[in-house]
Amino acid sequence: MDIPLLPTVNASLNFTAAVLLFLGWKAIKSGQRDQHKRLMISAFSVSAAFLACYLYYHYTKPGATAFAGPESLKPVYLLVLIPHIVLATLMVPFIVTILVLAWKQNFEKHRKIARWVWPVWMYVSVTGVMVYLLLYVIWPQP
């Protein structure tokens, strides 16, 4: 199996973002604000690196992510892929907003928005890994 490098890097970045998001959530739940801050800035940085690599890959390899699995399972793939893409696109301004609110120390507003943003960001990170597995590991392209 010959998996292209950038999709593997992208999946690794998504996985890392999910781990950092989880650890950041645990840190804030246990009152460790400074640790939470470091972890969430790291999650943002990793997610930004993912976005740059993803855009580069798709710019240089258009059409490289065609589904190669059984046609009968394509609806399952699309049920993972479509919400992943839509939510990933919609999340960017919200993620920036919660970071700016935290930076400005408007923690009350940050908390209110982060309650909704965090689980979606986590979902996008995890489903990014799932898309990779479906495209390159479970049903690799010929």
FENGI-V614650 format. One record per helix or strand of 3 or more residues. SS is the DSSP state (H for helix, E for strand). FROM is the first residue (numbers start at 1). LEN is the number of residues. If there is no record, write none. Layout:
[[SS/FROM/LEN] [SS/FROM/LEN]]
//
This chain:
[[H/5/25] [H/33/28] [H/71/33] [H/107/32]]
//
